[in-house]
Amino acid sequence: MSQQSYQAVAHHGGKGRVLIPVPFDPDVVWQAKLRHHITGTVNGMGIRGVIEIVGGQRGFMLGPAWLRGCGLAPGDELSVVIAPEGPQRADLPEDFSAALEASPRAGEFFDGLAQFYRRGYLRWIEATKRRPDVRTERIREVIQLLEAGRKERPK
């Protein structure tokens, strides 16, 4: 997935936060999903966040902890570079990707998960590379968990 670079002006986000506008539709530029988790930089400082609609404007929030000591305030001009965070559909093994395609509900839920949860499922599946029978069963189990709206496997 391609990273996007642009200039923006920071806006008040309420509760000591700043809203960083996103001037494009991530469903069109990247892929359609429920939530777009992103990573990148704002004025060269690392960020992670979720693109959302706030007050009719698409953007992501930077909270008070991130803002502390960086000198960023509403009205400031910014240099922003963002990209989708974590493994995306194009990065997945073929067998797992096919299973997600076969179950749109599971695929949609997987795409909306934070990278931590996506990587957890992928590690569990990848741990079976030398045991194809177990791998197939794990993929089937992951699809069932995703269809049920489970972020991670029960321990």
ABEGO torsion letter per residue (X at the ends): XBBBBBBBBBBBAEGGBBBBBBABBAAAABBBBABBBBBEBBGGBBBBBBBBBBGGBBBBBBBAAAABGAGBBBGBBBBBBBBBBEBBAAABBAAAAAAAAABAAAAAAAAABBAAAAAAAAAAAAAAAABAAAAAAAAAAAAAAAAAGBABBBX
